[in-house]
Amino acid sequence: AEANFGAGLREMSDESATFSCPAKQVAGLADWLIARGAKSVTSARLDYIFQAENALWSRLAARLG
């Protein structure tokens, strides 16, 4: 999914998976997922993404000691 659509897997459980991808790639990613067995695919615009880990901050903090 990443190589074909620029999609990143954000979260996965037994029942579902959450991806983020560029808006222009959503339809292609949905078709790809359905062809591989997804029962349904929904999409929503992501205005903000907040994460517990921030790779940039972690590297800076490690360098600052």
Stockholm file with secondary structure:
# STOCKHOLM 1.0

chainA/1-65         AEANFGAGLREMSDESATFSCPAKQVAGLADWLIARGAKSVTSARLDYIFQAENALWSRLAARLG
#=GR chainA/1-65 SS CHHHHCCEEEEECSSCEEEECCGGGHHHHHHHHHHTTCSCCCCCCCSCCCCSCCHHHHHHHHHHC
#=GC SS_cons        CHHHHCCEEEEECSSCEEEECCGGGHHHHHHHHHHTTCSCCCCCCCSCCCCSCCHHHHHHHHHHC
//
